[in-house]
Amino acid sequence: MPVEFAAGGRVFGVPRRLPARFSCPLRSMIDAASTRLSSEVSYMCTTLSKTNTSLPSMGSNSSRSVAVQPSCWEPRTPEAVRARQRRIAAVSATAVSRFERSGLSAADDCRPDDARRLGQLGSQLRFWRSRCAKSKTHHVRSRYPRGMDVDLRLMRYAVALADEGNFDRAAQRLHIAQPPLSRQIAELEHRLGVVLFERRPTAPTESGRVFVEGARAILADTELLIERTRQAHHGHVATIELGYVLSAAYDTLPRFLAAVTEQYPNLEIAAREGWALDLDAALLDGTLDVVLAHTIPKRAEYRRQLLRREQFCAVVANHNPLAGRSVVGLAEFAGQTFCFYSRNRAPAHFDILMSILDSADVTFPFREDPIPGLRHLSLEDGHSFTLVPESMADNLGSELTAVGLTDEIPTFDLYLIWRHQSQSAAITTLTRVAQHLTRTMNWSLPASADS
């Protein structure tokens, strides 16, 4: 049972036994407060013994007092420690103030229970202080002031746990033991006042997903800042070598580069156009850092992120019989010639278009276009057509018209692709800009589905 000391209508308890774990800042606070209380208790006991007087009543409402146990297992935030200091200091301040205002004299009767209570309190305070001095358990506290309790280290812990979905794997990735990681995540949740991760299985909550997304952005900005600072010291800035396919050049790439320039004006991007096969080879040998393409093969070395998902549309000359239609079926092009460039330039792209035409159960004559893209489409005869992604439809010449398709055909997905080993702060920044652009432009859904 704790020894109680009445002060200001409240009862303050000093536990006879302390928990086994203490935080360093709390130990220092207890040491200072107990020293002050012990000296005041000794003074009061000495005064009582010399004057044969009693301790004055601390108020008539003591029956409604609340027991307060100064315990080190309460929150270890700086605010909690300061509140603990104020609360313990109030014990001595209130007692001394009331004692001095009481006007004690030698004629007052001594109350033995008050003297005994003060003596017991002094003994317990000395015991408390000695136990704190012997404690060797340390608890990690934030070194940051209020408003900055979450540091980059805790953000890295949360991101690693969200990526791995397991405390053991996350600890291995961070090169630390699993128990400290669990404690730090629990401490982070305590500081924020929310649950960031569900346990068994380990998965981020809705609050956790918001925190992890913001943490990724902060960590990427921090790494980019460090990288750019070091590069500036050597007189140069980061430059990203980016390759892109022809179909991305008309709408997607300009929007993407504009978004990057707006958010990171000092990040330089050197872009160059190429066929998918050439871009794949350049990405493998490190000539390119990032690639925007549809049909790059999946490799273990690559990471990819969807930038834009879109449908195909048909392109015809203005005097084609189907030019006045808003949408048509592929079967209605029966008898017309399909124009496209040679398969050896982009085999995967070519095969996708052939599978789309085959789904119409119609055989289309084929004519090879010597100049790929929209630079020169040979559709002047009025009885030929080609298929392009819908993002190219707004960039047709005055003699061409885009027509939507009613057939259920696969979407054409444009990816941002980079090598896993070449991941850098600049590439992480590009992926984050791409993710934001995909979300704000609704590029993860086909254009026809958005309308």
PyMOL commands that set and color helices and strands:
alter all, ss='L'
color gray80, all
select helices_A, chain A and resi 24-51+62-64+78-101+112-134+152-164+167-174+178-192+206-233+246-249+252-263+276-284+330-333+347-358+390-395+425-440+447-450
alter helices_A, ss='H'
color red, helices_A
select strands_A, chain A and resi 3-7+10-14+67-68+197-198+203-204+239-244+268-273+290-293+302-310+312-317+327-328+337-340+366-368+384-389+400-405+412-419
alter strands_A, ss='S'
color yellow, strands_A
deselect
rebuild
show_as cartoon
